[in-house]
Amino acid sequence: MEGVHYVKDENDKKIAVQLSYEVYGHMLDDLIDGLIAESRKNDEKISLEQFTKELREEGLLES
């Protein structure tokens, strides 16, 4: 398969895969975004209003 390289251990067992960013970059970006979202699914959630209030208090957002 073009743009796919398997990394194998000393027993010839596949342990990782490398994907060409040139070939699969558009899909990898979506995959990484999904992994980040999944890793944050249990993070504390705040409302948009609270978030913008905090940004204003920190001087990161104009009133």
C-alpha positions, 0 to 999 in steps of 0.5 A: 500500500502506497505511503504505509510502512510497518515497523516490526520487532526482532520477531518480525511482528508488526508493532507500529505503522508509519503513514506518509503525511503527503499521502494521508495528511488530510485524514491524519489531521482529522484522526489527531483532532478526534484523539484530542477530543476523545482525550478531553471528553471527561474534562470540566465543562463550562458555558461559553459565557463563563469562558468568555468572562474568564478570557476578558478577566485575563485580558485575552479578549476585549469587552 
